[in-house]
Amino acid sequence: MAYDWEPAEKQFRLGQLTSSEIGRRLGCHPSTVIRHMAAKGIKRDQADEVARRTKERLATQTQTQNAKRDAKCKVYEITDADIDEAVDSNVALVMSHRGDLARLVAIENKLLDELDNEPTKLYISAFQGTIVEKVIGLTVTEKSATLVNLVNVRAKRIEKQRQAFNIVDTEETNKDRPLVQLAPGDELL
């Protein structure tokens, strides 16, 4: 069968089409294309040059498109009113955070008061078909676990509170400050 090999050979050398695609276009099997190219000594010798020039042209077109897009972008002037609006928004957010922190302190204090007043829990069980309810005190382990959790909550709250009030501690400002400061006449227990 006679095939139009001239355009196929050109596409093969340029590396534009696979043997399968050339065969599909010619109406023959890809192995026929491979045998023909091998018999004539035709190689994909221009494929690298095509790839290099393609990359160059894509880079140029991308730069051109970016320049056109940038020219269309509108640069907005920032006014003092814009800045004031952003500041108002930030202040409202910080004040909201401060209110949340104040409510957290109140909850922490209630929890401490409850721990001081011998908290209890309700123990319910079934014994020989009878439901038994008994009020018992918290165990030492339960109290200590609650205190550990409270300490962790307080530490996080203090950290967030310092952020909300823009109090920044650096290593240099804290290096000489003791962790605990006692008032005159106070003693460590």
Secondary structure, DSSP 8 states (H G I E B T S, - for coil): ----HHHHHHHHHHT-S-HHHHHHHHTS-HHHHHHHHHHHT---TTHHHHHHHHHHHHHHHHHHHHHHHHHHS------HHHHHHHHHHHHHHHHHHHHHHHHHHHHHHHHHHHHHT--EEEEEEEETTEEEEEEEE--HHHHHHHHHHHHHHHHHHHHHHHHHTT----HHHHTTS-SS---TT----
